[in-house]
Amino acid sequence: MAYKINENCVKCGSCAASCPVSCISEGDERFVIDPEQCIECGTCAAICPVSAPELD
């Protein structure tokens, strides 16, 4: 079950910078996680200041 980024995202980019597999990119309204590449490590969720990444 991959992580996804919810509507709390403020587009700070901390999740993308911390992702060990670089599966997070900037979308139109928020950052997005490629579920095919996500390894479910939780690094993005741990570093996010607004708790936007969550398990899908």
N, C-alpha and C positions, 0 to 999 in steps of 0.2 A: 504494500500500500504506500504509494508515493505521497510526498508532501504537496500541498497546494498553498497558494497565498491568498488570504481572504481580503475583504474590503477594508480592513484596518490599515493596509499598506500605505505608507506615506512616501514611498519611492526614495528612500534614503540610500539604498544600494548596499547596505551592510550585509544583507543575505548573499547577494551575488559575489561580493568580495570574499566572503568566507567559505563558499561552497567548494569542497575538495574536488568535485568532478565538473565544475563549471556548467551546471545544468540550469542556472537561473539567468534570465535575461529581462531587460526592461520592456514591458508591454505598454500599451496606450494609457491605461488607467492605473496599473500597478505592475510590479515585477511578476514574472511567471516562471514556473518550474516545469521543465520537460519531464513528464512522468516516466518516459522510456530510459532516461539517463539517471534519474534520482536513485541514490543508493540508501535512502531512508536513514541517514546518519543523525539527523536532528541538529546539525550545526547551525543551520539557518534559523531554526526555531529558538535555539539558545541565545543567539546574538541579536535577534530582532528586538528593537526597543518598544514595539507596539504589539507583539505577539501575533503577527500576521501569518507566518507559516504554520500550517496545521496538517495533521495526517488526513488524507482524503478518504 
